[in-house]
Each structure stands twice: as structure tokens, then as C-alpha cells.
Amino acid sequence: MKKADQDLQQTARSKSSSSKRTLTNLDRFAPKITFVLFDEITENSPVQSRTRIFDVDHYPEDKELYESIKARGVITPIVIRDLNTVQSGIQKRGERAFALIAGHRRIEAAKLAGLKGVPGILARDEDDHDLMTLAENMGRRELSSYERAVAIHSLKEGRGFTIRKTAGATGLSSTTVARMISAFSAPEKLQEMWKNGSLTVTTLEVLKKHWDKFEGDLSKTTLAKVEKISKGDAKDLCAQLDTGTELEPALQSIGIIEQVKAKLETTSINTQKNQTASTASKGDKTFKSEQKEAIIKALRGVFPKIKAGQLNTLFDLAIANNAKDIEVLWAAALYVSRGGKLDRALGDTLKMLQDRRIRSLLAREVKLMRQVSSQLQSLKRGDKEVKHFLQAIFAGS
């Protein structure tokens, strides 16, 4: 009996010891939460890159965040790093110092709501604080192209990382990181447009070999034209500059598509009010906005790889530009189905259709694609081999 009691006591001590070890391990990884006064946050993250951290008038997401915090307070704690060098003893509130890692927008919203502080999670010393800030920013309100690049650039320079190592740390491709870093070498005027959202980093890259053309004094008219160019326009502009054309004349040349559109605005519309998509797809020349649903359905039947949203955009662009010739819409859809850019589809198609030979080629190709679509729809379920063969031959079907 005595032996049994000793065994029970030994088992109890063993379980108690194991439980303490488990609690110790859990405690080591458990987040430590404290209430932080705004005055105690004395340092910001070096990779915080937002040009506008918080603006309720400019960003709907910021207004929603403010309204939520005003009504319910800060539910999700911010993340901070302890800057106090003294690790022993109890530190009084108001005498502490913290660096902010994540939660910049929550703090600004809380200040606007009249709060004096917010709950905060203390980051561990072994945590990568810069990457935590970067991850927080990319997961919250969307960063602009410029803000994202600033964060990447700060991380790379601050750590002395290579392009490849920066890419690995952020989850971006080396090409994307290299493009962002390179953009900071662009002329000041182009960087300003990038910062304001007028130009994308990819457009800057396209223009790179002609960056020297954007140095020095440029007229307001020239700058206004540059601000409006897309990546596709930038390629056209570079093609002009490659031939030795000066910047101003080259910019004027990429406006040809708009002139073609303007000419088409004089085209009269003779479509019958109750015309259906099926009759329109069989050769009627014009269409109206009320036919949108039926026409998009007909287009998707022939070009199933084009998303409905893209066809909606294409249709709306055609209506907005008064390019209501059904031939234009079918040719533009063909262009997108073959990998053409949606933002260039209507403009390029309008331009190309001015050439009678190209118009004839496009009409024949559209007709052929309709025939392929009809053939595919008539196939039985067991004819997968034929279906795959036709889809491989006739791209976009």
C-alpha cells in the first residue's frame, strides 16, 4: 500500500513538472499586450512608405476605419517594439518608449476619434520588425505603386540586401523588385508623375531608354500629355523617339487614335429599336446600349475565354466613343481573344479598320471564329479530342 502511494505521488509530481514546462513554452510565444499612450510612441518604422497614412476625405477605407473606432474603439491591437533599455522593474505608463511597427492608420483614426491611446502587442526581439511593417501595409489599404516601391527600396538599402534577397524577403519576383528600384533613377518629373499615380512603374520602365528626353525644362502642355500616356502609348512614343523624332512631335503622333474616334462620331445610327443580338451578330451594322446584355452573350458564345467584365468594358467604351458599328465590336473582341490588351483594343481596332484590306481580313476571321464556335457547340461530350484540337488551332475559341 505504501509503495502504491509513493508511485501516485511520483506520477503527480511528474505531471506537475510537465505542465509547468508546457506553460513556460506557451508563455514564451504568447503575445504580451499593453495599453499604449500615443505620447509613448516615439519612433516610426523606417519602411513605412505611405505618402498619405490616413485621409478620411480621400480614402473610403479610412473613413470606415474611423467610424468603426469612433463607435467601438480599437479592437485589433497595434504592434510595437519596446525601446526602453532597462529590462528590470515596473515601468510607469507615460515613462515608457515604443517604436511603432504596425497600426499607423489605426493610431491616426483613434486620434481623430479623440482617444488618448490604444492596445498594443509587444513584438519579440527576434521578430523581423521591418518585414512585419511591410506585411501589414500590403495587407491593409492598398499601397500605391510608388509607396510600395519606397518600402521595398527602404528595406533593400537598410539591410544591404541584393535584388534577389529583397525579392525573397518580400515574396516579390526579382524582376518586379529590380523594376521598382530602377524607377528611382528616373528623371524627377517622371518620378513625380509616378508618385501622383499618373504613371505606372511599368510605363517608366518602357520609357527608360529615353529618360534623357524628360530632363530639363518641359512645357506644361508636354507634361500634361506625358501624364496621360498608358504603357501601350509609351511603346508607341518610344518607337517615334527611336527614329530621332523630338519629344513634342512624338507625343502628338500618339494622338492619332483619338482623331480617328472623333471622325467616327459623325456616323449615323439606323438600328431598329427591338433589334436582337442574333441579328446584330449576323451583319447589322449598328447597335444600341439597350442591346448590351444580348450582344455580350453573343460575343461570349464565340470568344468564351474573354471574361464577361472585359466584354462589358469593351461595350461601354464603344458606346462612350460612339463607335457603334457592330463590326468594330466584333473585331475588338477578336483582338482581345488573341491576347491583345483591353485598354488598347478599341483604339487599335478603330485605327486598323481604316485600311480596307485589314477590314476585310478581320471580317473573314470573325466569320471563321463564329463557324468554329458553332462547330464546337454541336460536338458531343465524347468528342473531347476534336474539341481540344479545334481550340488549339483557333486561339481564343
C-alpha positions as CSV (number, residue, x, y, z in Angstrom):
1,M,0.0,0.0,0.0
2,K,2.8,2.3,0.9
3,K,4.5,1.5,-2.4
4,A,1.3,2.4,-4.3
5,D,1.1,5.8,-2.5
6,Q,4.7,6.6,-3.4
7,D,4.0,5.8,-7.1
8,L,0.9,8.0,-7.1
9,Q,2.9,10.9,-5.6
10,Q,5.7,10.4,-8.1
11,T,3.2,10.5,-11.0
12,A,1.6,13.6,-9.7
13,R,5.0,15.4,-9.4
14,S,5.8,14.3,-13.0
15,K,2.6,15.7,-14.4
16,S,3.0,18.9,-12.5
17,S,6.5,19.4,-13.8
18,S,5.4,18.6,-17.4
19,S,2.5,21.1,-17.0
20,K,4.9,23.8,-15.8
21,R,7.2,23.2,-18.8
22,T,4.3,23.5,-21.2
23,L,3.1,26.7,-19.6
24,T,6.7,28.1,-19.8
25,N,6.9,27.3,-23.5
26,L,3.4,28.8,-24.2
27,D,4.3,31.9,-22.2
28,R,7.4,32.3,-24.3
29,F,5.4,32.5,-27.5
30,A,2.3,34.2,-26.2
31,P,1.9,37.9,-27.2
32,K,2.2,40.5,-24.5
33,I,-0.4,43.2,-24.7
34,T,-0.3,46.6,-23.0
35,F,-2.2,49.9,-23.3
36,V,0.0,52.4,-25.1
37,L,-0.4,56.2,-24.8
38,F,0.2,58.0,-28.1
39,D,2.9,60.1,-26.4
40,E,4.8,56.9,-25.7
41,I,5.3,56.1,-29.4
42,T,8.5,58.0,-30.1
43,E,9.8,56.2,-33.2
44,N,8.3,55.2,-36.5
45,S,9.2,52.2,-38.8
46,P,11.9,53.0,-41.4
47,V,9.9,51.1,-44.0
48,Q,6.6,52.9,-43.5
49,S,6.1,54.3,-47.0
50,R,2.6,55.7,-47.3
51,T,2.6,59.3,-48.6
52,R,-0.8,59.6,-47.0
53,I,-1.0,57.5,-43.9
54,F,-4.6,58.4,-43.2
55,D,-7.1,60.6,-45.0
56,V,-10.9,60.2,-44.5
57,D,-11.7,62.6,-47.3
58,H,-9.6,60.8,-49.8
59,Y,-9.9,57.1,-48.9
60,P,-13.3,55.4,-48.2
61,E,-11.4,52.7,-46.2
62,D,-10.0,55.3,-43.9
63,K,-13.4,56.8,-43.3
64,E,-14.8,53.3,-42.5
65,L,-12.0,52.7,-40.1
66,Y,-12.5,56.0,-38.3
67,E,-16.3,55.4,-38.0
68,S,-15.6,51.9,-36.6
69,I,-13.1,53.1,-34.0
70,K,-15.3,56.0,-33.0
71,A,-18.2,53.6,-32.3
72,R,-16.4,50.6,-30.9
73,G,-12.8,51.6,-30.1
74,V,-9.7,49.9,-31.4
75,I,-10.4,46.1,-31.5
76,T,-7.2,44.9,-33.2
77,P,-4.1,46.0,-31.2
78,I,-1.2,47.8,-32.9
79,V,2.2,46.2,-32.9
80,I,5.1,48.0,-31.1
81,R,8.7,47.4,-30.1
82,D,10.0,48.3,-26.6
83,L,12.7,51.0,-26.8
84,N,13.4,51.0,-23.0
85,T,16.9,49.9,-22.2
86,V,16.1,49.0,-18.6
87,Q,14.6,45.5,-18.6
88,S,14.0,45.1,-14.8
89,G,11.5,46.7,-12.6
90,I,8.0,48.0,-13.4
91,Q,7.8,50.9,-15.8
92,K,5.1,53.5,-15.2
93,R,2.7,54.4,-18.0
94,G,3.9,57.7,-19.6
95,E,7.5,56.9,-18.9
96,R,7.9,54.2,-21.5
97,A,9.0,54.5,-25.1
98,F,8.0,52.4,-28.0
99,A,8.6,52.1,-31.8
100,L,5.6,51.6,-34.0
101,I,5.8,48.5,-36.2
102,A,2.2,48.1,-37.4
103,G,-1.0,50.1,-37.0
104,H,-0.2,53.5,-38.3
105,R,-3.8,54.0,-39.7
106,R,-5.4,52.7,-36.5
107,I,-3.5,55.3,-34.5
108,E,-4.5,58.2,-36.8
109,A,-8.1,57.1,-36.7
110,A,-8.0,56.8,-32.9
111,K,-6.5,60.2,-32.5
112,L,-9.2,61.7,-34.8
113,A,-11.8,59.9,-32.7
114,G,-10.5,61.6,-29.6
115,L,-8.7,58.6,-27.9
116,K,-5.5,59.0,-25.9
117,G,-4.1,55.6,-26.6
118,V,-4.7,52.1,-27.9
119,P,-3.9,48.5,-27.0
120,G,-0.6,47.2,-28.4
121,I,1.2,43.9,-28.8
122,L,4.8,43.9,-27.9
123,A,6.9,42.3,-30.6
124,R,9.7,40.0,-29.6
125,D,13.3,40.9,-30.2
126,E,13.8,38.1,-32.6
127,D,10.9,39.2,-34.8
128,D,11.8,40.9,-38.1
129,H,10.2,44.2,-37.4
130,D,10.7,45.8,-40.8
131,L,9.1,42.9,-42.6
132,M,6.2,43.0,-40.2
133,T,5.6,46.6,-41.1
134,L,5.8,45.8,-44.8
135,A,3.4,42.8,-44.5
136,E,1.0,45.0,-42.5
137,N,1.0,47.7,-45.2
138,M,0.5,45.3,-48.0
139,G,-2.3,43.6,-46.2
140,R,-4.3,46.7,-45.3
141,R,-5.3,49.6,-47.5
142,E,-3.7,49.1,-50.9
143,L,-0.4,50.8,-51.3
144,S,0.2,52.9,-54.5
145,S,2.8,51.7,-56.9
146,Y,5.1,54.4,-55.6
147,E,4.5,53.7,-51.9
148,R,5.2,50.1,-52.4
149,A,8.4,50.8,-54.2
150,V,9.5,53.2,-51.4
151,A,9.0,50.4,-48.8
152,I,10.9,47.9,-51.0
153,H,13.8,50.4,-51.6
154,S,14.0,51.2,-47.8
155,L,14.2,47.6,-46.9
156,K,16.9,46.9,-49.5
157,E,19.1,49.8,-48.6
158,G,18.5,49.5,-44.9
159,R,19.6,45.8,-44.8
160,G,22.1,46.0,-47.6
161,F,20.2,43.3,-49.5
162,T,20.7,42.4,-53.1
163,I,17.8,42.5,-55.5
164,R,17.4,38.7,-55.2
165,K,17.5,38.7,-51.4
166,T,15.0,41.6,-51.3
167,A,12.7,39.6,-53.6
168,G,13.0,36.5,-51.4
169,A,12.2,38.5,-48.2
170,T,9.1,40.2,-49.7
171,G,7.7,37.4,-51.8
172,L,8.0,39.5,-55.0
173,S,9.8,38.5,-58.1
174,S,13.3,39.7,-58.8
175,T,12.1,41.4,-61.9
176,T,9.5,43.4,-60.0
177,V,12.0,44.4,-57.4
178,A,14.5,45.4,-60.0
179,R,11.9,47.5,-61.9
180,M,10.9,49.3,-58.7
181,I,14.5,50.1,-57.6
182,S,15.4,51.2,-61.2
183,A,12.4,53.7,-61.2
184,F,14.1,55.8,-58.6
185,S,16.7,56.7,-61.1
186,A,14.1,58.2,-63.5
187,P,14.1,62.0,-64.1
188,E,12.5,64.0,-61.3
189,K,9.5,65.0,-63.4
190,L,8.6,61.4,-64.2
191,Q,9.1,60.3,-60.6
192,E,6.7,63.0,-59.5
193,M,4.1,61.7,-62.0
194,W,4.7,58.2,-60.6
195,K,4.2,59.4,-57.1
196,N,1.0,61.1,-58.0
197,G,-0.3,58.0,-59.7
198,S,-0.3,59.4,-63.3
199,L,2.4,57.0,-64.5
200,T,2.9,53.3,-63.5
201,V,6.3,51.8,-62.8
202,T,5.9,49.6,-65.9
203,T,5.4,52.7,-68.0
204,L,8.5,54.2,-66.5
205,E,10.4,51.1,-67.5
206,V,9.2,51.3,-71.1
207,L,10.4,54.9,-71.3
208,K,13.7,54.1,-69.7
209,K,16.0,54.3,-72.8
210,H,14.6,57.8,-73.5
211,W,14.7,59.2,-69.9
212,D,17.1,61.8,-71.0
213,K,14.4,63.4,-73.2
214,F,12.5,64.3,-70.0
215,E,15.3,66.2,-68.3
216,G,15.5,70.0,-68.3
217,D,12.6,72.4,-68.8
218,L,9.4,70.9,-70.3
219,S,6.3,72.9,-71.1
220,K,3.1,72.4,-69.1
221,T,1.4,71.1,-72.3
222,T,4.1,68.5,-72.8
223,L,4.0,67.4,-69.2
224,A,0.2,67.1,-69.4
225,K,0.5,64.8,-72.4
226,V,3.0,62.6,-70.7
227,E,0.8,62.2,-67.6
228,K,-2.0,60.7,-69.8
229,I,0.1,58.0,-71.6
230,S,-0.5,54.3,-70.9
231,K,2.1,51.6,-71.2
232,G,0.9,51.0,-74.8
233,D,1.2,54.7,-75.6
234,A,4.7,54.7,-74.1
235,K,5.7,51.9,-76.5
236,D,4.4,54.0,-79.4
237,L,6.2,57.0,-78.1
238,C,9.5,55.2,-77.8
239,A,9.1,53.9,-81.4
240,Q,8.8,57.5,-82.5
241,L,11.7,58.7,-80.4
242,D,13.8,55.8,-81.8
243,T,13.6,57.3,-85.2
244,G,15.0,60.6,-83.9
245,T,11.7,62.5,-83.6
246,E,11.7,65.1,-80.9
247,L,9.6,64.6,-77.8
248,E,6.8,67.1,-78.5
249,P,6.1,65.9,-82.1
250,A,6.3,62.3,-80.9
251,L,3.7,62.9,-78.2
252,Q,1.4,64.5,-80.8
253,S,1.7,61.4,-83.1
254,I,0.3,59.1,-80.4
255,G,-3.0,61.0,-80.5
256,I,-3.9,59.7,-83.9
257,I,-6.3,57.1,-82.5
258,E,-8.3,59.8,-80.8
259,Q,-8.6,61.7,-84.0
260,V,-9.9,58.5,-85.7
261,K,-12.5,58.1,-83.0
262,A,-13.6,61.7,-83.4
263,K,-14.3,61.1,-87.1
264,L,-16.5,58.1,-86.3
265,E,-18.7,60.3,-84.1
266,T,-20.4,61.6,-87.2
267,T,-21.6,58.1,-88.1
268,S,-25.4,57.9,-88.1
269,I,-27.3,55.2,-86.1
270,N,-30.1,53.4,-88.0
271,T,-30.6,50.4,-85.7
272,Q,-34.1,49.2,-85.1
273,K,-35.3,49.6,-81.5
274,N,-36.1,46.0,-80.9
275,Q,-33.0,44.6,-82.7
276,T,-31.6,41.4,-81.1
277,A,-28.0,40.3,-80.6
278,S,-28.5,37.4,-83.1
279,T,-29.5,39.8,-85.9
280,A,-26.7,42.1,-84.9
281,S,-24.1,39.3,-85.0
282,K,-25.3,38.3,-88.5
283,G,-24.3,41.5,-90.1
284,D,-26.4,44.5,-89.0
285,K,-24.1,47.5,-88.8
286,T,-25.1,49.4,-85.7
287,F,-26.3,48.7,-82.2
288,K,-27.7,50.5,-79.2
289,S,-26.9,50.5,-75.5
290,E,-30.1,48.6,-74.6
291,Q,-28.8,45.6,-76.6
292,K,-25.8,45.2,-74.2
293,E,-26.8,42.0,-72.5
294,A,-27.8,40.2,-75.7
295,I,-24.7,41.3,-77.6
296,I,-22.3,40.4,-74.8
297,K,-23.9,37.0,-74.7
298,A,-23.4,36.6,-78.4
299,L,-19.7,37.7,-78.1
300,R,-19.0,35.3,-75.2
301,G,-20.5,32.5,-77.3
302,V,-17.8,33.0,-79.9
303,F,-15.0,34.1,-77.6
304,P,-15.5,32.2,-74.3
305,K,-12.1,33.0,-73.0
306,I,-12.9,36.7,-72.7
307,K,-14.3,37.5,-69.2
308,A,-17.8,39.0,-69.1
309,G,-16.3,42.0,-67.3
310,Q,-13.9,42.7,-70.1
311,L,-16.7,42.5,-72.7
312,N,-18.8,44.9,-70.5
313,T,-15.9,47.3,-70.6
314,L,-15.4,46.9,-74.3
315,F,-19.1,47.5,-75.0
316,D,-19.2,50.6,-72.7
317,L,-16.1,52.1,-74.4
318,A,-17.7,51.6,-77.8
319,I,-20.9,53.4,-76.7
320,A,-18.9,56.2,-75.0
321,N,-16.9,56.8,-78.2
322,N,-20.0,56.5,-80.4
323,A,-18.2,53.6,-82.2
324,K,-21.5,51.7,-82.6
325,D,-20.6,49.8,-85.7
326,I,-21.0,46.1,-84.7
327,E,-18.1,45.2,-87.0
328,V,-15.8,47.3,-84.7
329,L,-17.0,45.5,-81.6
330,W,-16.5,42.0,-83.1
331,A,-13.0,42.9,-84.4
332,A,-12.1,44.4,-81.0
333,A,-13.3,41.2,-79.2
334,L,-11.2,39.1,-81.6
335,Y,-8.2,41.3,-80.8
336,V,-8.7,40.7,-77.0
337,S,-9.3,36.9,-77.5
338,R,-5.8,36.7,-79.2
339,G,-4.0,38.3,-76.2
340,G,-4.5,42.0,-77.1
341,K,-4.7,44.5,-74.3
342,L,-8.2,45.5,-73.3
343,D,-7.2,49.2,-72.9
344,R,-5.9,49.3,-76.5
345,A,-8.5,47.1,-78.2
346,L,-11.0,49.7,-79.3
347,G,-8.4,52.3,-80.3
348,D,-6.2,49.9,-82.3
349,T,-9.3,48.3,-84.0
350,L,-10.7,51.7,-85.0
351,K,-7.3,52.6,-86.4
352,M,-6.8,49.4,-88.3
353,L,-10.3,49.3,-89.8
354,Q,-9.5,52.4,-91.7
355,D,-7.5,50.2,-94.0
356,R,-9.9,48.4,-96.4
357,R,-7.6,45.3,-96.7
358,I,-7.3,44.9,-93.0
359,R,-11.0,45.4,-92.5
360,S,-11.6,42.6,-95.0
361,L,-9.2,40.2,-93.2
362,L,-10.7,40.9,-89.8
363,A,-14.3,40.3,-91.2
364,R,-13.2,37.0,-92.6
365,E,-11.5,36.0,-89.3
366,V,-14.6,36.9,-87.2
367,K,-16.8,34.9,-89.6
368,L,-14.5,31.9,-89.3
369,M,-14.5,32.1,-85.5
370,R,-18.3,32.1,-85.5
371,Q,-18.2,29.0,-87.6
372,V,-15.7,27.4,-85.2
373,S,-18.0,28.3,-82.3
374,S,-21.0,26.7,-84.0
375,Q,-19.0,23.6,-84.7
376,L,-17.7,23.3,-81.0
377,Q,-21.3,23.7,-79.7
378,S,-22.5,20.9,-81.9
379,L,-19.9,18.4,-80.7
380,K,-21.0,15.7,-78.4
381,R,-19.4,15.2,-74.9
382,G,-17.4,12.3,-76.2
383,D,-15.7,14.4,-78.9
384,K,-13.1,15.9,-76.5
385,E,-10.2,15.2,-78.8
386,V,-11.8,17.1,-81.7
387,K,-12.7,19.9,-79.3
388,H,-9.2,20.3,-78.0
389,F,-7.8,20.2,-81.5
390,L,-10.0,23.0,-82.7
391,Q,-9.3,25.1,-79.6
392,A,-5.6,24.6,-80.2
393,I,-5.8,25.7,-83.8
394,F,-8.3,28.5,-83.4
395,A,-6.9,30.5,-80.4
396,G,-9.5,32.2,-78.3
397,S,-12.3,29.8,-79.2
